[in-house]
Amino acid sequence: MQTMLGEKQLAQTAISAENYAFLQRYIYQESGIVIDAGKNYLIESRLLPIVKQENLSTLNDLCSLLRATAPLQLKSRVVESMTTNETLFFRDLSVFDALQKDILPKLIEARRNVRRLSIWSAAASSGQEAYSIAMLLKEFGLEGWKVQIFGTDLNQQILDKAAAGKYLQIEVNRGLPAKYLVKYFTRAGLDWQISDALRSMVKFQRFDLRTSMSSFGPFDLIFCRNVLIYFDVDTKKQILASIRRTMSPGGLLALGAAETTINLDNAYTRVVHGAATFYQVP
Ligand SMILES: C[S@@+](CC[C@H](N)C(=O)[O-])C[C@H]1O[C@@H](n2cnc3c(N)ncnc32)[C@H](O)[C@@H]1O
């Protein structure tokens, strides 16, 4: 009897096929993120908390609200909830090894006259990538240089966390070498606060990668990692072409381990540094 009731309730609260398709279109339009068919568990785990917070009964009610007059803030929360913000300090260590041993020394040498470096973390999430780059750069001294790291993301909530530079113990346990924890962080209650010296090197700003980058750059290095995987082929092509135009001649692009420019934008040359792959513009 109880099971039957449970199933009945479930049938009533399950998202309709029409609303599933509506959410797929809505999320795609607002972020470029493709949600495949049959990802009901994903939609439910991300959006049911909003249903609850808004005192709604079902995901279908949330869809009705989104179709009608939902406040902008609710619309953003829905889109932000569908982004995956997984990140960690020094993610894919081989990339940072190449940066430290090979790429940065050469870049610093090449820029010695202008004493200027410009780097973009293009899907910055909560900032660990941008701050990892900042820590490596700090180790090179670079007194009197203008070093700018630009961190952007679609998700304003996650960017606020990035800008605050405050991390949980579990977050600093993931990938951050102890020597950098000691050097660049202080205790803030149970959390860890990154130093002002590092925070001042990074500027965070909300930015949708599908929009015009004409005012950006030129960047010497761009990290656009683990975000293209969420997009369709046309969106990937458009973003890779736009990114290319924001780079200095010879600039390097780092993508996620499951991402590539191959068959998407042939103007990049694949270059291997140790165990890491980068994509270079002419
Ligand atoms: C998995 S995280 C990657 C973080 C970091 N780059 C890394 O590799 O560790 C993907 C990020 O892409 C962001 N994102 C998704 N769609 C975006 C878009 N259209 N424009 C900009 N950022 C987007 C998400 O908000 C999320 O923070």
The ligand as a Gaussian input file, in Angstrom:
#p B3LYP/6-31G(d) Opt

LIG

0 1
 C       33.830000      22.338000     -14.260000
 S       34.039000      24.067000     -14.024000
 C       35.709000      24.285000     -14.576000
 C       36.548000      25.072000     -13.594000
 C       38.017000      25.163000     -13.932000
 N       38.237000      25.746000     -15.235000
 C       38.681000      23.817000     -13.836000
 O       38.984000      23.221000     -14.883000
 O       38.895000      23.325000     -12.734000
 C       33.081000      24.712000     -15.390000
 C       32.679000      26.162000     -15.206000
 O       32.182000      26.660000     -16.445000
 C       31.185000      27.621000     -16.148000
 N       30.330000      27.849000     -17.336000
 C       29.339000      27.076000     -17.830000
 N       28.783000      27.635000     -18.906000
 C       29.447000      28.805000     -19.117000
 C       29.332000      29.837000     -20.084000
 N       28.421000      29.809000     -21.064000
 N       30.181000      30.905000     -19.999000
 C       31.104000      30.955000     -18.994000
 N       31.259000      30.005000     -18.055000
 C       30.438000      28.941000     -18.114000
 C       30.444000      27.006000     -14.964000
 O       29.726000      27.970000     -14.233000
 C       31.568000      26.358000     -14.179000
 O       32.005000      27.162000     -13.120000

